[in-house]
Amino acid sequence: MDWWALGILTYEMIVGFPPFYTGQSNNNKMYELIKTKPVYFPDAAKHGINMSDECKDFITSCLKKKPEERIGHKGGLDEILKHPWFKDLDPKMMMAKEYTPEFKPKVSKDIFDVSQFDKMFTSEEAIHSVLP
């Protein structure tokens, strides 16, 4: 199993955008960055995004250019969970859902309730797009 997507997702959840984002709709540029550039981590003071060294190392380990060098390539999930970033995580507690979340949204029975989404998204017109 390849853990590349876990590195991408982890970065995006913390930073707010993907690690090889170009700010343009130029997929070829993004693909080139994926193949050639190391992961850029935002400056904590300048951008207000604090990431521990363990977190950065985990993401970097997931996003190695050569798949055989990525964390989890040899040891799978066990190798992932042994990374120092997860030192305070008890996998058994996690699987048993025994952790108390820091934030738990109030869920409505109304299937059209979008109160947990930013108004920026709920006020947009729904646009159908077609991929080429």
Secondary structure as GFF3:
##gff-version 3
##sequence-region A 1 132
A	DSSP	alpha_helix	4	15	.	.	.	ID=ss1
A	DSSP	alpha_helix	27	36	.	.	.	ID=ss2
A	DSSP	alpha_helix	44	47	.	.	.	ID=ss3
A	DSSP	alpha_helix	53	62	.	.	.	ID=ss4
A	DSSP	three_ten_helix	67	69	.	.	.	ID=ss5
A	DSSP	alpha_helix	76	81	.	.	.	ID=ss6
A	DSSP	three_ten_helix	84	86	.	.	.	ID=ss7
A	DSSP	alpha_helix	91	95	.	.	.	ID=ss8
A	DSSP	alpha_helix	119	122	.	.	.	ID=ss9
###
